[in-house]
Amino acid sequence: MSAAALLMPEDTTKPGNTNPVNTNPGNTNNDDFQLSNDADSGVDAFELEALQPSPEPEGVQGELYLPESNPEQPEAGPQIELDGMAKPVFAVQVSHAGNDAVQSVSFQHATTLLDSLEAQNVNVHYQCREGYCGSCRVQLLDGEVHYNEEPMAWVNDDEILPCCCIPKTDLNIKID
Amino acid sequence: MAYTTFNRNEFDTFAQPMFFGEQVNVARYDQQKHKIFENLIEKQLSFFWRPEEVDLTNDRKDFLDLPEHEKHIFVSNLKYQTLLDSVQGRSPNVALLPVVSLPELETWIETWSFSETIHSRSYTHIVRNIVPNPAEIFDDITKNEHITKRAESVTKHYDEFIALSTYYTQLGEGTHTINGETVEINLRELKRRMYRMMISVNVLEAIRFYVSFACSFAFAERAKMEGNAKIIKLIARDEALHLTGTQHILQIMARGKDDAEFAEVAEECRDDMVTIFREAAEQEKEWAEYLFKDGSMIGLNKDILCQYVEYITNQRIGALGFDPIFETKNNPLPWINAWLNSDNVQVAPQEAEISSYLVGAIDSEVDTADFGDFDL
Protein backbone atom coordinates (compact mmCIF):
# COMPACT_ATOMS: atom_id res chain seq x y z
CA MET A 1 0.00 0.00 0.00
CA SER A 2 1.38 3.42 -0.88
CA ALA A 3 1.78 6.25 1.56
CA ALA A 4 -0.94 8.26 -0.17
CA ALA A 5 -3.37 5.40 0.11
CA LEU A 6 -2.77 5.23 3.82
CA LEU A 7 -3.83 8.83 4.20
CA MET A 8 -6.78 9.11 1.85
CA PRO A 9 -8.89 6.85 -0.36
CA GLU A 10 -7.38 7.07 -3.85
CA ASP A 11 -10.43 7.83 -5.99
CA THR A 12 -11.36 10.98 -4.09
CA THR A 13 -7.96 12.55 -4.79
CA LYS A 14 -8.09 12.09 -8.59
CA PRO A 15 -8.92 15.30 -10.42
CA GLY A 16 -11.99 14.99 -12.60
CA ASN A 17 -13.55 12.22 -10.59
CA THR A 18 -17.08 13.31 -9.86
CA ASN A 19 -17.68 12.40 -6.32
CA PRO A 20 -21.16 10.89 -6.02
CA VAL A 21 -21.64 12.37 -2.57
CA ASN A 22 -21.30 16.06 -2.05
CA THR A 23 -18.51 16.73 0.36
CA ASN A 24 -19.10 20.46 0.65
CA PRO A 25 -20.61 20.91 4.10
CA GLY A 26 -22.12 24.30 3.20
CA ASN A 27 -24.19 23.02 0.30
CA THR A 28 -27.44 21.41 1.34
CA ASN A 29 -28.99 21.25 -2.13
CA ASN A 30 -30.48 17.80 -2.55
CA ASP A 31 -29.90 17.80 -6.32
CA ASP A 32 -26.26 17.13 -5.65
CA PHE A 33 -27.03 13.76 -4.23
CA GLN A 34 -27.28 11.49 -7.20
CA LEU A 35 -25.76 8.19 -7.96
CA SER A 36 -24.24 9.50 -11.20
CA ASN A 37 -22.98 6.20 -12.59
CA ASP A 38 -26.22 4.32 -12.31
CA ALA A 39 -28.64 7.09 -13.16
CA ASP A 40 -29.20 6.11 -16.81
CA SER A 41 -28.01 2.52 -16.88
CA GLY A 42 -31.50 1.20 -16.31
CA VAL A 43 -30.21 -1.32 -13.80
CA ASP A 44 -30.97 -1.04 -10.12
CA ALA A 45 -27.90 -0.26 -8.08
CA PHE A 46 -28.82 -2.78 -5.46
CA GLU A 47 -30.42 -6.13 -5.90
CA LEU A 48 -32.14 -7.77 -3.02
CA GLU A 49 -31.34 -11.38 -2.52
CA ALA A 50 -34.36 -13.60 -2.48
CA LEU A 51 -35.14 -14.74 1.06
CA GLN A 52 -34.00 -18.28 1.60
CA PRO A 53 -36.22 -20.37 3.81
CA SER A 54 -34.44 -21.00 7.11
CA PRO A 55 -33.27 -24.61 7.26
CA GLU A 56 -34.09 -24.77 10.95
CA PRO A 57 -37.33 -23.79 12.63
CA GLU A 58 -37.24 -20.42 14.37
CA GLY A 59 -36.34 -20.29 18.02
CA VAL A 60 -34.07 -23.32 18.12
CA GLN A 61 -30.80 -22.48 19.89
CA GLY A 62 -29.40 -20.79 16.83
CA GLU A 63 -26.51 -19.19 18.65
CA LEU A 64 -24.79 -22.39 19.64
CA TYR A 65 -21.86 -23.14 17.37
CA LEU A 66 -20.59 -26.59 18.09
CA PRO A 67 -17.66 -27.92 16.06
CA GLU A 68 -18.78 -29.42 12.80
CA SER A 69 -16.09 -32.03 12.64
CA ASN A 70 -14.87 -34.45 15.23
CA PRO A 71 -11.54 -33.14 16.55
CA GLU A 72 -10.31 -36.68 17.05
CA GLN A 73 -11.08 -37.71 13.46
CA PRO A 74 -9.35 -35.06 11.37
CA GLU A 75 -9.87 -37.08 8.16
CA ALA A 76 -13.42 -35.76 8.29
CA GLY A 77 -12.16 -32.17 8.10
CA PRO A 78 -8.71 -31.85 6.50
CA GLN A 79 -6.00 -30.28 8.64
CA ILE A 80 -2.54 -28.98 7.76
CA GLU A 81 -0.10 -31.90 7.58
CA LEU A 82 3.08 -31.69 9.60
CA ASP A 83 5.91 -32.74 7.29
CA GLY A 84 7.43 -36.03 8.35
CA MET A 85 6.14 -35.70 11.91
CA ALA A 86 3.40 -37.94 13.15
CA LYS A 87 1.42 -36.52 16.05
CA PRO A 88 1.95 -38.64 19.14
CA VAL A 89 -1.01 -40.64 20.38
CA PHE A 90 -1.63 -40.78 24.12
CA ALA A 91 -3.87 -43.39 25.66
CA VAL A 92 -6.38 -41.97 28.14
CA GLN A 93 -8.09 -44.21 30.69
CA VAL A 94 -11.26 -42.68 32.11
CA SER A 95 -12.97 -44.03 35.21
CA HIS A 96 -16.09 -42.62 36.82
CA ALA A 97 -16.95 -42.18 40.48
CA GLY A 98 -19.57 -44.68 41.64
CA ASN A 99 -19.28 -46.76 38.51
CA ASP A 100 -16.84 -49.53 37.61
CA ALA A 101 -16.88 -49.02 33.86
CA VAL A 102 -13.58 -47.75 32.46
CA GLN A 103 -13.51 -45.99 29.11
CA SER A 104 -10.36 -46.26 27.02
CA VAL A 105 -9.92 -43.37 24.64
CA SER A 106 -6.96 -41.71 22.98
CA PHE A 107 -5.69 -38.19 22.50
CA GLN A 108 -4.09 -37.22 19.20
CA HIS A 109 -5.48 -34.32 17.24
CA ALA A 110 -7.68 -32.25 19.53
CA THR A 111 -6.74 -28.79 20.82
CA THR A 112 -7.58 -29.60 24.40
CA LEU A 113 -8.13 -32.74 26.42
CA LEU A 114 -11.77 -31.69 26.93
CA ASP A 115 -12.41 -31.47 23.17
CA SER A 116 -10.85 -34.89 22.75
CA LEU A 117 -12.93 -36.49 25.52
CA GLU A 118 -16.16 -34.98 24.21
CA ALA A 119 -15.41 -36.19 20.68
CA GLN A 120 -15.15 -39.70 22.09
CA ASN A 121 -18.40 -39.51 24.05
CA VAL A 122 -16.94 -39.00 27.49
CA ASN A 123 -19.21 -36.65 29.43
CA VAL A 124 -17.37 -33.97 31.38
CA HIS A 125 -19.07 -31.08 33.15
CA TYR A 126 -17.92 -27.73 31.78
CA GLN A 127 -18.69 -24.04 31.76
CA CYS A 128 -16.06 -21.52 30.68
CA ARG A 129 -13.72 -23.79 28.68
CA GLU A 130 -10.82 -21.46 29.37
CA GLY A 131 -9.68 -22.32 32.85
CA TYR A 132 -11.32 -19.75 35.10
CA CYS A 133 -14.40 -21.60 36.40
CA GLY A 134 -12.97 -25.00 37.33
CA SER A 135 -16.18 -26.85 36.41
CA CYS A 136 -14.39 -29.49 34.37
CA ARG A 137 -11.93 -30.52 37.09
CA VAL A 138 -11.09 -34.23 37.03
CA GLN A 139 -8.74 -36.30 39.16
CA LEU A 140 -5.42 -37.17 37.60
CA LEU A 141 -4.51 -40.65 38.84
CA ASP A 142 -1.51 -41.11 36.61
CA GLY A 143 0.35 -39.18 33.91
CA GLU A 144 1.34 -35.58 33.17
CA VAL A 145 -0.34 -32.73 31.34
CA HIS A 146 0.75 -29.44 29.86
CA TYR A 147 -1.12 -26.15 30.26
CA ASN A 148 -0.67 -23.58 27.52
CA GLU A 149 -1.74 -20.98 30.01
CA GLU A 150 -1.86 -21.41 33.76
CA PRO A 151 -5.55 -21.83 34.69
CA MET A 152 -7.12 -19.22 36.98
CA ALA A 153 -9.41 -21.62 38.82
CA TRP A 154 -8.33 -23.29 42.01
CA VAL A 155 -6.90 -26.70 41.12
CA ASN A 156 -6.12 -29.19 43.88
CA ASP A 157 -2.81 -31.04 43.70
CA ASP A 158 -4.24 -34.24 42.24
CA GLU A 159 -6.57 -32.53 39.78
CA ILE A 160 -6.38 -31.18 36.24
CA LEU A 161 -8.63 -28.95 34.14
CA PRO A 162 -9.16 -30.76 30.80
CA CYS A 163 -10.51 -27.58 29.16
CA CYS A 164 -7.08 -26.00 28.96
CA CYS A 165 -4.51 -28.80 28.99
CA ILE A 166 -3.08 -31.45 26.69
CA PRO A 167 -1.44 -34.72 27.74
CA LYS A 168 2.36 -35.06 27.92
CA THR A 169 2.13 -38.78 28.65
CA ASP A 170 -0.53 -41.47 28.73
CA LEU A 171 -3.18 -40.51 31.27
CA ASN A 172 -5.39 -42.16 33.81
CA ILE A 173 -8.16 -39.86 34.98
CA LYS A 174 -11.23 -40.15 37.18
CA ILE A 175 -14.38 -38.10 36.74
CA ASP A 176 -16.36 -37.36 39.93
CA MET B 1 -7.28 -0.02 66.14
CA ALA B 2 -10.01 2.23 64.80
CA TYR B 3 -10.51 2.02 61.07
CA THR B 4 -8.59 4.55 59.06
CA THR B 5 -9.06 5.18 55.36
CA PHE B 6 -5.35 5.72 54.86
CA ASN B 7 -3.00 3.83 57.13
CA ARG B 8 0.09 5.99 57.93
CA ASN B 9 2.22 3.05 59.11
CA GLU B 10 5.09 1.75 57.05
CA PHE B 11 4.99 -2.00 56.64
CA ASP B 12 6.03 -4.85 54.39
CA THR B 13 3.13 -5.82 52.10
CA PHE B 14 4.46 -9.34 51.67
CA ALA B 15 4.30 -9.90 55.41
CA GLN B 16 0.59 -9.07 55.52
CA PRO B 17 -2.14 -11.72 55.57
CA MET B 18 -5.28 -11.32 53.44
CA PHE B 19 -7.33 -10.08 56.40
CA PHE B 20 -6.75 -8.62 59.89
CA GLY B 21 -3.21 -7.39 59.20
CA GLU B 22 -2.26 -3.75 58.62
CA GLN B 23 -5.04 -1.70 57.09
CA VAL B 24 -4.24 -0.87 53.48
CA ASN B 25 -2.91 2.51 52.46
CA VAL B 26 -1.59 3.01 48.93
CA ALA B 27 -3.69 1.24 46.29
CA ARG B 28 -0.67 -0.09 44.43
CA TYR B 29 -0.47 -3.15 42.25
CA ASP B 30 3.25 -3.31 41.50
CA GLN B 31 3.86 -5.71 44.36
CA GLN B 32 1.40 -8.47 44.83
CA LYS B 33 1.30 -11.14 47.42
CA HIS B 34 -1.45 -13.12 45.70
CA LYS B 35 -1.24 -12.57 41.96
CA ILE B 36 -4.49 -14.48 41.47
CA PHE B 37 -6.59 -11.53 42.63
CA GLU B 38 -4.98 -9.27 40.02
CA ASN B 39 -5.80 -11.89 37.37
CA LEU B 40 -9.39 -12.05 38.57
CA ILE B 41 -9.71 -8.25 38.40
CA GLU B 42 -8.34 -8.21 34.84
CA LYS B 43 -10.71 -10.98 33.78
CA GLN B 44 -13.73 -9.37 35.44
CA LEU B 45 -12.98 -6.03 33.75
CA SER B 46 -12.72 -7.73 30.36
CA PHE B 47 -16.19 -9.19 31.00
CA PHE B 48 -17.85 -5.78 31.40
CA TRP B 49 -21.34 -5.70 29.90
CA ARG B 50 -24.52 -3.68 30.21
CA PRO B 51 -28.02 -5.14 30.44
CA GLU B 52 -29.38 -2.69 27.86
CA GLU B 53 -27.16 -4.35 25.25
CA VAL B 54 -29.39 -7.42 25.34
CA ASP B 55 -32.55 -7.25 23.28
CA LEU B 56 -35.60 -8.45 25.25
CA THR B 57 -38.44 -7.53 22.91
CA ASN B 58 -39.47 -11.12 22.22
CA ASP B 59 -39.56 -11.99 25.91
CA ARG B 60 -42.60 -9.81 26.61
CA LYS B 61 -44.67 -11.81 24.15
CA ASP B 62 -43.25 -15.10 25.44
CA PHE B 63 -44.10 -14.14 29.00
CA LEU B 64 -47.70 -13.25 28.19
CA ASP B 65 -48.11 -16.63 26.50
CA LEU B 66 -46.77 -18.63 29.45
CA PRO B 67 -49.33 -20.63 31.45
CA GLU B 68 -49.94 -19.30 34.99
CA HIS B 69 -47.85 -21.93 36.80
CA GLU B 70 -44.88 -21.22 34.53
CA LYS B 71 -45.27 -17.49 35.14
CA HIS B 72 -45.05 -18.31 38.84
CA ILE B 73 -41.83 -20.28 38.26
CA PHE B 74 -40.28 -17.55 36.16
CA VAL B 75 -41.22 -14.65 38.42
CA SER B 76 -40.32 -16.42 41.67
CA ASN B 77 -36.96 -17.44 40.24
CA LEU B 78 -36.36 -13.85 39.18
CA LYS B 79 -37.25 -12.59 42.67
CA TYR B 80 -34.78 -15.04 44.17
CA GLN B 81 -32.04 -13.94 41.77
CA THR B 82 -32.79 -10.30 42.63
CA LEU B 83 -32.49 -11.09 46.33
CA LEU B 84 -29.16 -12.89 45.87
CA ASP B 85 -27.60 -10.08 43.87
CA SER B 86 -28.97 -7.40 46.20
CA VAL B 87 -27.05 -9.13 48.99
CA GLN B 88 -23.92 -9.70 46.93
CA GLY B 89 -23.83 -6.17 45.55
CA ARG B 90 -23.08 -4.75 48.97
CA SER B 91 -22.12 -7.41 51.48
CA PRO B 92 -18.56 -8.24 50.36
CA ASN B 93 -17.79 -4.53 50.57
CA VAL B 94 -19.42 -3.97 53.95
CA ALA B 95 -18.03 -7.12 55.52
CA LEU B 96 -14.58 -7.47 54.03
CA LEU B 97 -13.24 -4.02 53.17
CA PRO B 98 -12.77 -2.81 56.79
CA VAL B 99 -10.52 -5.78 57.60
CA VAL B 100 -8.68 -6.42 54.32
CA SER B 101 -4.90 -5.99 54.27
CA LEU B 102 -3.79 -6.40 50.65
CA PRO B 103 -4.50 -3.80 47.96
CA GLU B 104 -5.06 -6.34 45.17
CA LEU B 105 -7.57 -8.23 47.29
CA GLU B 106 -9.28 -4.98 48.30
CA THR B 107 -9.70 -4.05 44.64
CA TRP B 108 -10.90 -7.54 43.75
CA ILE B 109 -13.62 -7.29 46.42
CA GLU B 110 -14.76 -3.95 45.00
CA THR B 111 -14.67 -5.19 41.41
CA TRP B 112 -16.56 -8.31 42.42
CA SER B 113 -19.32 -6.39 44.24
CA PHE B 114 -19.58 -3.89 41.42
CA SER B 115 -20.26 -6.59 38.87
CA GLU B 116 -23.09 -7.86 41.11
CA THR B 117 -24.68 -4.42 40.90
CA ILE B 118 -24.77 -4.82 37.12
CA HIS B 119 -26.69 -8.05 37.67
CA SER B 120 -29.18 -6.21 39.87
CA ARG B 121 -29.64 -3.58 37.19
CA SER B 122 -30.29 -6.29 34.65
CA TYR B 123 -33.13 -7.72 36.77
CA THR B 124 -34.82 -4.32 36.70
CA HIS B 125 -34.33 -4.34 32.93
CA ILE B 126 -36.00 -7.76 32.71
CA VAL B 127 -38.84 -6.93 35.10
CA ARG B 128 -39.64 -3.64 33.35
CA ASN B 129 -39.96 -5.61 30.18
CA ILE B 130 -42.35 -8.30 31.36
CA VAL B 131 -44.76 -6.43 33.64
CA PRO B 132 -46.29 -2.95 33.39
CA ASN B 133 -45.60 -2.19 37.05
CA PRO B 134 -42.21 -3.46 38.31
CA ALA B 135 -43.17 -2.64 41.92
CA GLU B 136 -45.53 -5.60 42.10
CA ILE B 137 -42.54 -7.92 41.66
CA PHE B 138 -39.93 -6.03 43.68
CA ASP B 139 -42.22 -5.22 46.62
CA ASP B 140 -43.03 -8.87 47.05
CA ILE B 141 -39.38 -9.75 47.72
CA THR B 142 -39.62 -8.33 51.25
CA LYS B 143 -43.20 -9.56 51.83
CA ASN B 144 -43.36 -13.08 50.44
CA GLU B 145 -42.53 -15.49 53.27
CA HIS B 146 -40.84 -17.98 50.94
CA ILE B 147 -38.43 -15.32 49.71
CA THR B 148 -37.80 -13.78 53.13
CA LYS B 149 -36.98 -17.23 54.45
CA ARG B 150 -34.32 -17.44 51.73
CA ALA B 151 -33.00 -14.00 52.68
CA GLU B 152 -32.49 -15.14 56.24
CA SER B 153 -30.28 -18.09 55.37
CA VAL B 154 -28.37 -16.15 52.71
CA THR B 155 -27.45 -13.28 55.04
CA LYS B 156 -27.08 -15.04 58.40
CA HIS B 157 -23.32 -15.58 58.26
CA TYR B 158 -22.65 -12.17 56.77
CA ASP B 159 -24.59 -10.48 59.58
CA GLU B 160 -22.98 -12.53 62.33
CA PHE B 161 -19.54 -11.58 61.09
CA ILE B 162 -20.34 -7.90 60.57
CA ALA B 163 -21.89 -7.60 64.04
CA LEU B 164 -18.64 -8.66 65.69
CA SER B 165 -16.19 -7.08 63.26
CA THR B 166 -17.71 -3.57 63.64
CA TYR B 167 -16.95 -3.76 67.36
CA TYR B 168 -13.51 -5.15 66.61
CA THR B 169 -12.53 -2.34 64.23
CA GLN B 170 -13.66 0.26 66.78
CA LEU B 171 -12.62 -1.24 70.08
CA GLY B 172 -10.14 -4.03 69.37
CA GLU B 173 -9.91 -7.30 71.27
CA GLY B 174 -11.04 -7.62 74.87
CA THR B 175 -14.16 -7.58 76.99
CA HIS B 176 -16.20 -4.45 76.45
CA THR B 177 -19.41 -3.11 77.89
CA ILE B 178 -21.55 -1.79 75.07
CA ASN B 179 -24.98 -0.33 75.86
CA GLY B 180 -24.91 -2.12 79.18
CA GLU B 181 -24.14 -5.46 77.55
CA THR B 182 -20.86 -7.28 77.96
CA VAL B 183 -19.35 -8.20 74.63
CA GLU B 184 -16.35 -10.49 74.37
CA ILE B 185 -14.30 -9.73 71.27
CA ASN B 186 -11.52 -12.05 70.30
CA LEU B 187 -9.83 -12.39 66.98
CA ARG B 188 -10.07 -16.16 66.90
CA GLU B 189 -13.88 -16.06 67.08
CA LEU B 190 -13.90 -13.31 64.44
CA LYS B 191 -11.80 -15.47 62.10
CA ARG B 192 -14.12 -18.38 62.71
CA ARG B 193 -17.09 -16.25 61.73
CA MET B 194 -15.23 -14.98 58.68
CA TYR B 195 -14.41 -18.50 57.53
CA ARG B 196 -18.03 -19.56 57.94
CA MET B 197 -19.11 -16.43 56.08
CA MET B 198 -16.77 -17.23 53.18
CA ILE B 199 -18.23 -20.74 53.01
CA SER B 200 -21.74 -19.34 52.88
CA VAL B 201 -20.70 -16.86 50.16
CA ASN B 202 -19.22 -19.74 48.19
CA VAL B 203 -22.47 -21.66 48.62
CA LEU B 204 -24.40 -18.62 47.41
CA GLU B 205 -22.33 -18.17 44.28
CA ALA B 206 -21.62 -21.79 43.48
CA ILE B 207 -24.90 -23.52 44.36
CA ARG B 208 -27.80 -21.12 44.91
CA PHE B 209 -27.10 -19.10 41.77
CA TYR B 210 -26.65 -22.20 39.64
CA VAL B 211 -29.99 -23.62 40.75
CA SER B 212 -31.65 -20.39 39.65
CA PHE B 213 -29.71 -20.47 36.35
CA ALA B 214 -31.07 -23.96 35.70
CA CYS B 215 -34.62 -22.58 35.86
CA SER B 216 -33.83 -19.64 33.57
CA PHE B 217 -32.19 -21.92 31.01
CA ALA B 218 -35.01 -24.47 31.19
CA PHE B 219 -37.27 -21.81 29.65
CA ALA B 220 -34.73 -20.98 26.96
CA GLU B 221 -34.20 -24.66 26.20
CA ARG B 222 -37.82 -24.58 25.00
CA ALA B 223 -37.16 -21.36 23.04
CA LYS B 224 -39.02 -19.22 25.60
CA MET B 225 -37.65 -16.10 27.32
CA GLU B 226 -34.42 -16.30 25.32
CA GLY B 227 -33.41 -12.68 25.89
CA ASN B 228 -33.55 -13.37 29.60
CA ALA B 229 -31.35 -16.43 29.08
CA LYS B 230 -28.75 -14.32 27.28
CA ILE B 231 -28.57 -12.00 30.29
CA ILE B 232 -28.35 -14.98 32.64
CA LYS B 233 -25.50 -16.36 30.49
CA LEU B 234 -23.55 -13.17 31.09
CA ILE B 235 -24.37 -13.31 34.79
CA ALA B 236 -23.28 -16.96 34.93
CA ARG B 237 -19.95 -16.02 33.36
CA ASP B 238 -19.38 -13.46 36.14
CA GLU B 239 -20.50 -15.84 38.86
CA ALA B 240 -18.08 -18.51 37.65
CA LEU B 241 -15.30 -16.01 38.25
CA HIS B 242 -16.65 -15.01 41.67
CA LEU B 243 -16.86 -18.59 42.84
CA THR B 244 -13.26 -19.10 41.73
CA GLY B 245 -12.41 -16.03 43.83
CA THR B 246 -14.09 -17.39 46.97
CA GLN B 247 -12.54 -20.83 46.41
CA HIS B 248 -9.10 -19.21 46.32
CA ILE B 249 -9.77 -17.19 49.49
CA LEU B 250 -11.02 -20.30 51.29
CA GLN B 251 -8.08 -22.41 50.16
CA ILE B 252 -5.48 -19.77 51.01
CA MET B 253 -7.06 -19.60 54.48
CA ALA B 254 -7.32 -23.38 54.91
CA ARG B 255 -3.69 -23.91 53.95
CA GLY B 256 -2.54 -21.19 56.33
CA LYS B 257 -0.62 -19.68 53.43
CA ASP B 258 -0.41 -16.25 55.02
CA ASP B 259 -2.01 -16.69 58.43
CA ALA B 260 -1.29 -19.92 60.31
CA GLU B 261 -4.20 -19.31 62.68
CA PHE B 262 -6.65 -19.50 59.78
CA ALA B 263 -5.45 -23.03 59.01
CA GLU B 264 -6.40 -24.01 62.57
CA VAL B 265 -9.73 -22.21 62.25
CA ALA B 266 -10.41 -24.06 58.99
CA GLU B 267 -9.63 -27.35 60.70
CA GLU B 268 -12.04 -26.51 63.55
CA CYS B 269 -14.71 -25.55 61.03
CA ARG B 270 -14.61 -28.71 58.91
CA ASP B 271 -17.99 -29.80 60.28
CA ASP B 272 -19.40 -26.33 59.71
CA MET B 273 -18.38 -26.60 56.06
CA VAL B 274 -20.38 -29.79 55.57
CA THR B 275 -23.30 -28.40 57.60
CA ILE B 276 -23.49 -25.14 55.64
CA PHE B 277 -23.39 -26.97 52.30
CA ARG B 278 -25.94 -29.54 53.41
CA GLU B 279 -28.33 -26.92 54.83
CA ALA B 280 -28.08 -24.85 51.66
CA ALA B 281 -28.88 -27.91 49.54
CA GLU B 282 -31.93 -28.69 51.71
CA GLN B 283 -33.11 -25.07 51.45
CA GLU B 284 -32.73 -25.17 47.69
CA LYS B 285 -34.82 -28.34 47.58
CA GLU B 286 -37.55 -26.67 49.67
CA TRP B 287 -37.42 -23.79 47.24
CA ALA B 288 -37.81 -26.20 44.32
CA GLU B 289 -40.98 -27.44 45.99
CA TYR B 290 -42.36 -23.89 46.15
CA LEU B 291 -41.37 -23.18 42.53
CA PHE B 292 -43.20 -26.20 41.17
CA LYS B 293 -46.14 -26.11 43.60
CA ASP B 294 -48.69 -25.47 40.84
CA GLY B 295 -47.15 -27.79 38.27
CA SER B 296 -43.96 -28.66 36.41
CA MET B 297 -42.72 -27.30 33.16
CA ILE B 298 -41.54 -29.26 30.16
CA GLY B 299 -37.96 -30.35 30.79
CA LEU B 300 -37.82 -29.41 34.46
CA ASN B 301 -39.67 -30.54 37.56
CA LYS B 302 -39.10 -30.65 41.29
CA ASP B 303 -37.29 -34.00 41.25
CA ILE B 304 -34.90 -33.11 38.45
CA LEU B 305 -34.07 -29.77 40.06
CA CYS B 306 -33.46 -31.47 43.42
CA GLN B 307 -31.10 -33.94 41.74
CA TYR B 308 -29.29 -31.02 40.17
CA VAL B 309 -28.99 -29.40 43.63
CA GLU B 310 -27.36 -32.59 44.91
CA TYR B 311 -25.08 -32.91 41.91
CA ILE B 312 -23.86 -29.31 42.01
CA THR B 313 -23.42 -29.44 45.82
CA ASN B 314 -21.16 -32.49 45.44
CA GLN B 315 -19.18 -30.74 42.70
CA ARG B 316 -18.63 -27.57 44.72
CA ILE B 317 -17.73 -29.16 48.03
CA GLY B 318 -15.41 -31.49 46.10
CA ALA B 319 -13.58 -28.47 44.69
CA LEU B 320 -12.78 -27.46 48.28
CA GLY B 321 -11.27 -30.88 48.94
CA PHE B 322 -14.24 -32.44 50.77
CA ASP B 323 -16.03 -35.72 50.13
CA PRO B 324 -19.35 -35.58 48.29
CA ILE B 325 -22.42 -35.26 50.54
CA PHE B 326 -25.04 -36.85 48.29
CA GLU B 327 -25.35 -40.07 46.30
CA THR B 328 -26.15 -38.36 42.98
CA LYS B 329 -23.28 -38.93 40.55
CA ASN B 330 -24.58 -37.70 37.24
CA ASN B 331 -25.69 -34.31 36.05
CA PRO B 332 -29.45 -34.64 35.50
CA LEU B 333 -29.41 -31.53 33.28
CA PRO B 334 -26.60 -32.24 30.79
CA TRP B 335 -27.87 -29.51 28.44
CA ILE B 336 -27.07 -26.83 31.00
CA ASN B 337 -23.34 -26.85 30.14
CA ALA B 338 -23.96 -25.44 26.69
CA TRP B 339 -26.10 -22.66 28.19
CA LEU B 340 -23.60 -21.85 30.93
CA ASN B 341 -20.85 -21.48 28.36
CA SER B 342 -20.97 -17.85 27.31
CA ASP B 343 -18.54 -17.93 24.38
CA ASN B 344 -21.18 -17.74 21.73
CA VAL B 345 -23.89 -15.62 23.26
CA GLN B 346 -25.24 -13.27 20.65
CA VAL B 347 -26.47 -10.32 22.66
CA ALA B 348 -28.37 -8.31 20.05
CA PRO B 349 -29.53 -9.06 16.52
CA GLN B 350 -26.95 -6.69 15.04
CA GLU B 351 -24.24 -7.82 17.44
CA ALA B 352 -22.86 -10.98 15.93
CA GLU B 353 -19.57 -10.96 17.77
CA ILE B 354 -18.84 -13.21 20.70
CA SER B 355 -19.44 -11.66 24.09
CA SER B 356 -15.91 -12.14 25.35
CA TYR B 357 -14.47 -9.56 23.00
CA LEU B 358 -12.58 -6.68 24.55
CA VAL B 359 -14.26 -3.31 24.34
CA GLY B 360 -12.04 -0.73 22.67
CA ALA B 361 -9.21 -3.16 21.89
CA ILE B 362 -6.78 -1.78 19.30
CA ASP B 363 -3.85 -3.32 17.53
CA SER B 364 -0.96 -1.12 18.55
CA GLU B 365 1.81 -3.27 17.09
CA VAL B 366 3.87 -1.62 14.33
CA ASP B 367 6.87 -3.41 12.87
CA THR B 368 9.20 -2.69 9.94
CA ALA B 369 7.10 -4.75 7.53
CA ASP B 370 4.36 -2.12 7.81
CA PHE B 371 6.73 0.41 6.17
CA GLY B 372 7.87 -1.99 3.42
CA ASP B 373 6.50 -0.01 0.46
CA PHE B 374 6.65 3.39 2.08
CA ASP B 375 8.73 5.86 0.05
CA LEU B 376 9.14 9.62 0.27
HADDOCK unambig.tbl for C-alpha pairs under 7 A between the chains (distance, minus, plus):
assign (segid A and resid 1 and name CA) (segid B and resid 373 and name CA) 6.52 0.50 0.50
assign (segid A and resid 2 and name CA) (segid B and resid 373 and name CA) 6.31 0.50 0.50
assign (segid A and resid 2 and name CA) (segid B and resid 374 and name CA) 6.04 0.50 0.50
assign (segid A and resid 3 and name CA) (segid B and resid 374 and name CA) 5.67 0.50 0.50
assign (segid A and resid 59 and name CA) (segid B and resid 223 and name CA) 5.20 0.50 0.50
assign (segid A and resid 60 and name CA) (segid B and resid 223 and name CA) 6.13 0.50 0.50
assign (segid A and resid 63 and name CA) (segid B and resid 344 and name CA) 6.33 0.50 0.50
assign (segid A and resid 63 and name CA) (segid B and resid 345 and name CA) 6.39 0.50 0.50
assign (segid A and resid 63 and name CA) (segid B and resid 346 and name CA) 6.38 0.50 0.50
assign (segid A and resid 64 and name CA) (segid B and resid 344 and name CA) 6.26 0.50 0.50
assign (segid A and resid 65 and name CA) (segid B and resid 344 and name CA) 6.98 0.50 0.50
assign (segid A and resid 98 and name CA) (segid B and resid 329 and name CA) 6.92 0.50 0.50
assign (segid A and resid 125 and name CA) (segid B and resid 337 and name CA) 6.72 0.50 0.50
assign (segid A and resid 126 and name CA) (segid B and resid 337 and name CA) 5.73 0.50 0.50
assign (segid A and resid 127 and name CA) (segid B and resid 337 and name CA) 5.67 0.50 0.50
assign (segid A and resid 127 and name CA) (segid B and resid 340 and name CA) 5.44 0.50 0.50
assign (segid A and resid 127 and name CA) (segid B and resid 341 and name CA) 4.77 0.50 0.50
assign (segid A and resid 128 and name CA) (segid B and resid 341 and name CA) 5.32 0.50 0.50
assign (segid A and resid 128 and name CA) (segid B and resid 342 and name CA) 6.99 0.50 0.50
assign (segid A and resid 132 and name CA) (segid B and resid 241 and name CA) 6.30 0.50 0.50
assign (segid A and resid 132 and name CA) (segid B and resid 244 and name CA) 6.94 0.50 0.50
assign (segid A and resid 133 and name CA) (segid B and resid 240 and name CA) 4.97 0.50 0.50
assign (segid A and resid 133 and name CA) (segid B and resid 241 and name CA) 5.96 0.50 0.50
assign (segid A and resid 133 and name CA) (segid B and resid 244 and name CA) 6.00 0.50 0.50
assign (segid A and resid 153 and name CA) (segid B and resid 244 and name CA) 5.45 0.50 0.50
assign (segid A and resid 154 and name CA) (segid B and resid 244 and name CA) 6.48 0.50 0.50
assign (segid A and resid 154 and name CA) (segid B and resid 247 and name CA) 6.57 0.50 0.50
assign (segid A and resid 154 and name CA) (segid B and resid 248 and name CA) 5.98 0.50 0.50
